Amino acid sequence: MFEVDVHQRLRAFLRAQGQPDWPHHLTMARLVARALRLGRSALIQTGDCTGYCRPYRLSYLASILIWPEPVILVTPPSVQQRLLLVEIPQLQQWMNSSKPIVKGEYWHSHHFQGLMLITPESWLRDRLTGNHQIPPGIPTVLDSIDDIEAWTIDCLTTAVHPQDWYELTLAYPQHTELIRDSRIQLTRLLFQRPINPYGCYIVEQTEQEILRRLYHALNQDDHHQPGMTLPGNWQQLELHLHALNTVCWGTVDRELGQFSLFAGPADVSSLLSQIWSVQPSILIGGTLDLDAHASLSRHQLGLRDATCVQFPLDRQANLIHLYLPEKLPMPNTPQYQSALMVELRQLFNQVYDHLGLTVVIIGDTPLKQQVAALLAAEFGSRVQMERFIEVAENGILIMGWEFWQEFQSQLPCPRLLVIATLPIPSLENPLVAGRVAYYKQLHQDWFRLYLLPKALNTLQRAIAPLRQQQGIVALLDSRVIHRSYGQSILSVLSPFARINSRDIIFSSDARP
């Protein structure tokens, strides 16, 4: 039986390599092997969110390399490079596998029986935009699907930049004046918007009506003069303007007096649901859902029928130490900033003589800047905001959630991670407000379906590096204690050992 063969050969490989660095290798390998044999989709939550060298990848690679038929593996470019240079050669040599391996954007040939590596961008473009360079029915393994929503939105987002207006004028010279006037009107309306820290603005109905009048005039010409057609970006933008499931926004360059327009899907579940029936799909992520059956995640992915498995984190190896004070004011009150500063001073003074990086994440941009200025006045050059050049051994880095998500793999693991406020997307962000408006239109629970899952996913990935070091997380947001969703937050942080502030300088040496 295929699963037994995979189990035995992977077990021999792991024994030859020494003690396995992940306890669920054999179970996951059998699950993937079974999914390949039955042609049935599966959703596997590994609990591992620690970056591009995740140990579980040996499990699915073993099944793929032994499987005698073709397989597609969808992974980000950085992961592809590591697989091709490290994991795949190791397994091929040990298992004496001669399975052909290619990397590309289209299927190698009709007779190809090997493994094809493809990036999420290329695979989604093929499946969602009708390129059809990859034949249907080939089992597909998607790794790191924690990011599949962002990948899909990026793939389907249309951008109209200043130069695109020039191309539109070239295509419709008889409407030069109308195109110019439409652009002037949009410029005036967008530049009247107050500056916000997110650098973008929802395109409101007034601005959309200007675009619709422009499209109406251009389409009239298309009907009367066969062969005329809108440039590609303009065609896609028109489709978005007529769709319910869309968010349209603009960005402005105030120095140049120019703007760009963007439009993308508000929700990806209905779009992704169309592609899972095309082939058996094995979706692998970290922690996607608190529920082992992944009910919410399957809804968000549009995945109706799949085998769902969730591997628990090992308490001994992945425990963090959690400081969660109970009497802080709510983050939306005037008293919060001063209370936050008191907590930060206390924390920093306790770890002052102990080497190790401290990271402070503050999602609110004005608050982040104010706190960074106050801390720099007290702690001097130890404090830096969103830069990590020449960081002191006991440095304090102040940053927002986006900065930490982008650069955490390039920074040393912090000894202390301070989270000022939960990463619940702000309704002041026009893009968040646009997506919430879509859920409201459908009379759906926008907090439970969008804001909370986004926060849980961000939080889980943010603390992942500290699990390897049994580090300290100080969560200074009392909503965890006083709001009904607080238990979901604590479930994502688990396994943890609750500590007091006086224990912080010792907790990194503690063991459960």
matplotlib code that plots the C-alpha trace (Angstrom):
import matplotlib.pyplot as plt

x = [0.0, 1.3, 0.9, 2.8, 5.7, 5.9, 5.8, 8.6, 10.9, 10.5, 11.0, 14.2, 15.4, 14.5, 16.3, 19.4, 19.3, 19.0, 16.2, 13.3, 12.9, 9.0, 7.0, 4.3, 6.4, 5.1, 1.4, 1.5, 3.3, 0.6, -2.1, -0.6, 0.0, -3.6, -4.8, -2.7, -3.9, -7.6, -7.6, -9.3, -8.6, -7.1, -6.5, -3.6, -2.8, 0.8, 0.9, 4.3, 4.5, 8.3, 9.4, 10.6, 12.5, 9.6, 10.5, 7.2, 8.1, 10.0, 6.7, 4.9, 8.1, 8.5, 5.0, 5.4, 8.7, 7.5, 4.2, 4.6, 2.3, 2.7, 2.2, 2.2, 3.8, 2.8, 5.2, 6.7, 10.0, 12.1, 10.7, 11.3, 14.9, 15.4, 13.5, 15.6, 18.9, 18.4, 15.3, 14.7, 18.3, 18.5, 15.4, 16.1, 19.5, 18.3, 15.2, 16.9, 14.2, 14.6, 11.3, 11.8, 11.6, 10.9, 10.2, 8.1, 4.8, 3.3, 3.0, 6.1, 4.5, 1.5, 3.7, 5.4, 5.2, 7.3, 7.1, 6.4, 7.2, 5.3, 4.8, 1.4, 1.2, 1.6, -0.6, -3.5, -3.2, -3.6, -6.5, -8.4, -7.8, -8.3, -4.8, -5.2, -1.5, -1.7, -4.0, -6.8, -6.9, -3.2, -2.9, -1.7, 0.0, -0.2, 2.3, 2.1, -1.6, -1.7, -1.1, -3.5, -6.0, -3.3, -1.9, -5.4, -6.2, -2.8, -3.4, -6.8, -6.1, -6.1, -4.1, -4.6, -1.5, -1.0, 0.6, -2.5, -4.5, -2.1, -2.6, -6.3, -6.1, -4.0, -6.7, -9.6, -8.2, -11.7, -12.4, -9.3, -11.3, -13.6, -10.7, -8.8, -11.9, -12.6, -9.0, -9.2, -12.4, -11.0, -7.8, -9.7, -12.0, -9.2, -6.9, -9.7, -9.7, -7.9, -4.5, -4.6, -1.8, -2.8, -2.1, -5.2, -8.8, -12.0, -13.3, -16.8, -19.9, -19.3, -15.9, -17.2, -20.0, -17.3, -15.6, -18.9, -19.8, -16.4, -16.8, -20.3, -18.9, -16.0, -18.2, -20.5, -17.6, -16.7, -20.2, -20.0, -16.4, -15.6, -12.0, -11.7, -11.1, -10.2, -6.6, -6.3, -6.1, -9.1, -11.1, -10.4, -11.2, -14.6, -15.4, -14.6, -16.8, -19.8, -19.1, -20.6, -17.5, -15.0, -13.2, -12.0, -9.5, -7.0, -3.6, -2.3, 1.2, 0.7, 4.1, 3.5, -0.3, -1.0, -3.2, -3.5, -6.7, -6.9, -9.7, -9.7, -12.0, -13.5, -13.8, -12.0, -14.0, -16.4, -13.4, -11.3, -14.3, -14.2, -10.7, -10.8, -13.0, -10.5, -8.0, -7.4, -5.7, -3.7, -3.6, -0.9, -0.7, 0.3, -2.6, -5.5, -8.4, -9.0, -11.4, -9.9, -12.5, -11.5, -15.1, -14.3, -11.2, -12.9, -15.7, -13.1, -11.3, -14.5, -13.4, -16.5, -15.3, -11.8, -10.2, -9.2, -6.3, -4.8, -1.5, -1.1, 1.9, 4.3, 4.0, 7.6, 9.1, 6.8, 5.7, 5.9, 5.9, 2.9, 2.7, -0.9, -1.7, -5.4, -6.0, -4.9, -7.4, -8.9, -6.8, -9.5, -9.5, -7.5, -5.8, -4.3, -1.1, 0.1, -0.7, 1.2, 4.3, 4.2, 4.2, 7.0, 9.3, 8.8, 9.5, 12.6, 14.0, 13.8, 15.6, 18.0, 21.1, 20.2, 21.3, 18.7, 16.5, 13.2, 10.5, 7.5, 4.6, 2.1, -0.5, -1.8, 0.5, 0.2, 0.6, 3.6, 5.4, 4.5, 5.7, 8.9, 9.7, 9.1, 11.1, 14.0, 14.1, 14.5, 16.5, 18.5, 20.1, 18.8, 15.5, 14.9, 11.6, 11.2, 14.9, 17.3, 20.7, 23.3, 20.9, 22.3, 22.6, 19.9, 18.2, 14.5, 12.8, 9.4, 7.4, 4.0, 2.5, 3.3, 7.0, 7.3, 5.6, 7.9, 11.2, 10.9, 12.8, 15.8, 15.9, 17.4, 14.7, 13.6, 14.0, 10.9, 8.1, 5.7, 2.3, 0.7, -2.6, -4.2, -3.7, -7.4, -7.6, -8.7, -11.9, -10.0, -8.1, -10.1, -9.3, -10.6, -13.7, -14.3, -14.2, -16.4, -18.9, -19.1, -19.9, -22.5, -24.2, -24.5, -25.8, -22.9, -20.9, -18.0, -16.1, -16.2, -15.7, -13.0, -11.5, -11.1, -9.6, -7.2, -6.1, -5.7, -3.6, -1.4, -0.9, 0.0, 2.6, 4.0, 4.9, 6.1, 9.8, 9.6, 8.3, 11.6, 13.3, 10.5, 10.6, 8.5, 5.4, 3.9, 0.4, -0.8, -4.3, -7.0, -9.6, -8.2, -9.6, -12.8, -14.1, -15.9, -13.3, -10.5, -10.7, -10.0, -6.9, -5.6, -6.2, -4.0, -1.3, -1.4, 0.7, 1.8, 2.8, 1.3, 3.9, 4.0, 6.1, 8.6, 9.2, 10.1, 13.9, 14.0, 11.3, 13.4, 15.4, 12.3, 10.9, 7.3]
y = [0.0, 3.4, 5.0, 2.1, 2.5, 6.2, 5.6, 3.1, 4.9, 8.3, 6.6, 5.1, 8.5, 10.3, 7.6, 8.0, 11.8, 11.5, 12.7, 14.2, 17.9, 17.6, 14.9, 14.5, 13.7, 10.2, 11.1, 13.9, 11.9, 9.2, 11.9, 13.4, 9.9, 9.0, 12.2, 11.5, 7.9, 8.7, 12.0, 13.7, 17.2, 17.8, 20.8, 20.3, 22.7, 22.1, 24.7, 25.8, 29.5, 30.0, 30.9, 29.4, 26.5, 24.8, 21.2, 19.6, 20.0, 16.7, 14.9, 16.0, 15.9, 12.2, 11.4, 13.5, 12.0, 8.4, 9.0, 7.5, 10.1, 13.9, 16.4, 20.2, 22.0, 25.6, 27.5, 31.0, 31.6, 31.6, 28.3, 26.8, 27.7, 26.0, 22.9, 22.6, 23.1, 21.3, 19.1, 17.6, 16.5, 14.9, 12.9, 11.9, 10.6, 8.6, 7.2, 6.7, 8.7, 9.7, 11.6, 14.5, 18.0, 21.2, 24.8, 27.0, 28.6, 26.1, 22.3, 20.7, 18.2, 15.9, 12.9, 14.5, 12.3, 14.4, 17.2, 20.8, 23.7, 26.9, 30.2, 31.1, 34.1, 32.0, 29.2, 31.5, 33.5, 30.3, 29.1, 32.4, 34.3, 31.5, 31.1, 27.2, 26.5, 23.8, 20.9, 20.0, 17.0, 17.0, 16.7, 20.0, 20.6, 24.3, 25.1, 28.2, 28.9, 31.2, 33.9, 32.6, 35.4, 38.1, 36.1, 36.0, 39.7, 40.7, 38.4, 39.9, 43.6, 46.0, 49.2, 52.3, 54.5, 58.0, 56.7, 54.6, 57.7, 58.6, 55.2, 55.6, 59.0, 57.3, 54.6, 57.1, 60.4, 61.6, 61.7, 63.5, 66.3, 64.0, 61.8, 64.9, 66.4, 63.1, 62.9, 66.5, 65.9, 62.8, 64.6, 67.4, 65.0, 62.7, 65.6, 67.1, 64.1, 64.7, 63.0, 59.7, 57.5, 54.7, 56.7, 55.6, 56.5, 54.6, 55.6, 56.8, 56.8, 60.3, 59.3, 56.0, 57.9, 59.9, 56.7, 55.1, 58.2, 57.9, 54.2, 54.8, 57.3, 55.0, 51.9, 53.8, 54.3, 50.6, 49.6, 52.0, 51.4, 47.6, 46.8, 49.5, 48.1, 49.4, 48.9, 45.9, 47.7, 49.8, 46.7, 45.1, 48.3, 48.4, 44.9, 45.6, 48.7, 46.6, 43.8, 43.6, 41.8, 44.6, 47.3, 50.3, 52.7, 55.4, 56.7, 60.2, 61.7, 65.2, 66.4, 65.4, 66.1, 62.6, 59.7, 55.9, 53.8, 50.2, 47.7, 44.2, 41.6, 42.2, 38.5, 35.6, 32.6, 32.6, 33.0, 30.2, 27.8, 27.6, 26.1, 23.4, 21.2, 21.3, 19.0, 17.3, 19.9, 19.4, 22.7, 23.1, 26.0, 26.9, 27.7, 28.7, 28.0, 27.3, 24.5, 21.2, 20.9, 24.3, 25.4, 29.1, 28.6, 26.3, 28.9, 31.6, 29.4, 28.3, 24.7, 22.6, 19.0, 18.1, 16.0, 18.3, 17.6, 19.9, 19.1, 20.5, 22.5, 20.6, 22.3, 21.6, 22.9, 25.7, 27.3, 31.1, 33.2, 35.6, 38.8, 40.0, 42.8, 43.0, 46.6, 48.6, 51.0, 50.1, 51.2, 53.5, 55.7, 58.8, 57.1, 54.4, 56.1, 57.1, 53.7, 52.1, 54.3, 53.2, 49.5, 50.0, 51.8, 49.0, 46.3, 48.0, 48.8, 45.2, 43.9, 46.9, 44.9, 41.8, 41.3, 40.7, 42.6, 44.0, 44.6, 46.8, 46.5, 49.4, 49.3, 52.8, 55.1, 58.3, 56.4, 54.6, 57.8, 59.4, 56.4, 56.2, 59.8, 59.5, 56.3, 57.8, 60.7, 58.3, 55.4, 57.2, 55.5, 52.1, 53.1, 52.9, 53.1, 50.8, 50.5, 47.9, 49.0, 48.8, 47.6, 47.6, 44.2, 45.4, 47.5, 48.6, 48.5, 50.3, 49.2, 48.6, 45.2, 45.5, 46.2, 43.2, 40.9, 41.9, 42.0, 39.6, 36.9, 39.3, 40.3, 38.3, 36.7, 39.2, 38.3, 40.3, 41.0, 43.7, 43.9, 47.2, 46.5, 43.6, 43.4, 43.9, 45.8, 49.4, 50.6, 53.9, 52.1, 52.7, 49.3, 47.6, 49.8, 48.9, 45.2, 45.6, 47.5, 44.4, 42.1, 44.6, 44.6, 40.8, 41.1, 39.0, 39.1, 41.2, 41.0, 37.2, 36.5, 39.1, 41.3, 38.6, 35.9, 38.4, 39.4, 35.8, 34.9, 38.0, 37.3, 33.7, 34.4, 37.4, 35.3, 32.3, 33.1, 33.4, 29.8, 28.4, 30.4, 30.1, 33.9, 36.5, 38.1, 41.1, 41.7, 45.2, 45.1, 44.5, 43.6, 40.1, 40.0, 42.0, 41.1, 37.9, 37.2, 37.2, 33.5, 33.1, 35.3, 33.2, 30.0, 31.3, 32.2, 28.7, 27.0, 29.7, 30.1, 33.2, 35.3, 38.5, 41.5, 40.8, 37.3, 38.7, 38.8, 35.2, 33.7, 33.0, 30.5, 28.8, 25.6, 24.4]
z = [0.0, -0.9, 2.6, 4.2, 1.7, 2.4, 6.1, 6.1, 3.8, 5.6, 9.0, 7.8, 6.5, 9.8, 11.8, 9.7, 10.2, 14.0, 16.2, 14.1, 14.6, 14.3, 16.0, 13.3, 10.2, 9.7, 10.4, 7.9, 5.3, 5.5, 5.2, 2.1, 0.6, 1.2, -0.4, -3.4, -3.7, -3.2, -5.2, -2.3, -1.1, 2.4, 4.7, 7.1, 9.9, 11.1, 13.9, 12.5, 11.5, 11.8, 8.3, 5.1, 6.6, 8.2, 9.2, 8.2, 4.5, 4.5, 5.2, 2.1, -0.1, 0.8, -0.4, -3.6, -4.6, -4.1, -5.8, -9.4, -11.1, -11.7, -8.9, -8.7, -5.7, -5.2, -2.9, -2.7, -4.5, -1.3, -0.3, -3.8, -3.6, -0.3, -1.5, -4.6, -2.9, 0.4, 1.2, -2.3, -3.0, 0.5, 0.1, -3.6, -2.7, 0.3, -1.4, -4.7, -6.4, -10.1, -10.3, -12.8, -11.3, -13.1, -12.1, -14.3, -15.2, -17.6, -17.8, -19.1, -21.6, -21.8, -20.9, -17.9, -14.8, -12.5, -9.9, -11.1, -8.8, -9.4, -7.5, -6.0, -8.3, -11.5, -10.3, -9.2, -12.4, -14.5, -12.4, -11.9, -15.1, -17.6, -18.9, -18.8, -19.3, -16.6, -17.4, -14.9, -12.7, -11.5, -7.7, -6.3, -3.0, -1.8, 1.0, 3.3, 2.5, 5.5, 2.8, 0.1, 0.7, 0.1, -2.9, -4.5, -3.8, -5.3, -8.3, -9.1, -8.2, -11.2, -11.1, -13.3, -13.0, -14.5, -17.7, -18.3, -18.9, -21.7, -23.3, -23.0, -24.9, -27.6, -28.0, -28.1, -29.5, -30.4, -26.6, -25.5, -23.9, -22.0, -20.7, -19.6, -17.8, -16.1, -14.8, -13.6, -11.7, -10.0, -9.1, -7.5, -5.5, -4.3, -3.3, -1.2, 1.1, 4.4, 4.7, 6.6, 7.8, 5.4, 2.2, 0.4, -0.1, -1.0, -4.4, -3.5, -5.5, -6.9, -8.2, -9.6, -11.4, -13.2, -14.3, -15.4, -17.6, -19.2, -19.9, -21.3, -23.9, -24.8, -25.1, -27.4, -29.8, -29.5, -30.7, -33.7, -34.7, -34.6, -33.7, -31.0, -27.5, -24.1, -22.9, -20.6, -17.3, -18.2, -19.1, -15.8, -13.9, -15.6, -14.6, -11.0, -11.0, -12.0, -9.5, -6.0, -4.6, -5.1, -3.3, -5.3, -3.9, -4.9, -3.8, -4.4, -5.0, -3.6, -4.8, -8.4, -8.3, -9.6, -8.5, -9.1, -9.0, -7.7, -7.6, -6.2, -4.6, -1.2, -0.5, -2.1, -1.0, -4.0, -6.3, -4.8, -4.6, -8.4, -8.5, -5.9, -8.0, -10.9, -9.1, -5.8, -3.6, -0.4, 1.4, 4.2, 6.6, 10.1, 12.4, 10.2, 12.6, 16.2, 15.2, 14.2, 11.5, 10.2, 9.6, 9.3, 7.3, 4.8, 4.5, 3.8, 1.3, -0.4, 0.4, 0.8, 1.0, 2.4, 5.0, 7.9, 10.3, 12.9, 14.7, 18.2, 19.2, 21.6, 25.0, 26.0, 22.8, 21.9, 25.2, 25.6, 28.8, 28.8, 30.8, 30.7, 33.2, 34.1, 35.1, 32.1, 30.5, 27.2, 24.2, 22.9, 26.1, 26.8, 29.8, 27.7, 26.5, 30.0, 31.3, 28.4, 29.1, 32.8, 31.8, 29.2, 31.6, 34.2, 31.6, 30.2, 33.6, 34.6, 31.5, 31.3, 32.3, 30.4, 26.8, 24.1, 21.7, 22.8, 20.1, 20.8, 18.3, 18.1, 15.4, 15.8, 13.8, 15.8, 19.1, 17.7, 16.9, 20.3, 22.2, 20.2, 20.9, 24.6, 24.9, 22.9, 25.3, 28.3, 26.9, 24.2, 21.2, 22.4, 20.9, 17.1, 15.2, 12.2, 11.4, 12.5, 11.4, 14.1, 16.7, 20.3, 22.0, 24.4, 21.8, 21.7, 18.3, 18.0, 14.9, 13.4, 12.6, 8.9, 9.6, 12.0, 9.5, 6.7, 8.6, 11.5, 9.7, 9.2, 12.9, 15.8, 17.9, 20.5, 24.2, 24.9, 22.5, 23.7, 21.9, 22.8, 21.0, 19.3, 15.5, 14.8, 11.5, 12.0, 10.5, 9.9, 7.2, 4.0, 2.6, 5.8, 5.8, 2.2, 3.0, 6.1, 3.9, 1.6, 4.5, 5.8, 2.4, 2.7, 6.3, 7.5, 10.8, 9.6, 12.9, 13.2, 9.5, 8.7, 11.5, 14.2, 11.9, 10.5, 14.0, 15.1, 12.1, 12.5, 16.2, 15.7, 13.1, 15.1, 18.2, 16.3, 16.5, 20.3, 20.6, 19.6, 22.4, 25.0, 24.9, 26.7, 25.2, 27.1, 25.8, 27.0, 25.6, 28.3, 25.7, 25.9, 29.5, 29.1, 25.6, 24.6, 21.9, 24.5, 24.8, 21.1, 21.6, 24.5, 22.5, 19.7, 22.2, 23.8, 25.0, 27.4, 31.0, 32.7, 34.5, 36.6, 35.7, 38.5, 36.9, 33.5, 33.9, 35.0, 32.9, 29.8, 31.9, 33.3, 32.0, 32.4]

ax = plt.figure().add_subplot(projection="3d")
ax.plot(x, y, z, "-o")
ax.set_aspect("equal")
plt.show()
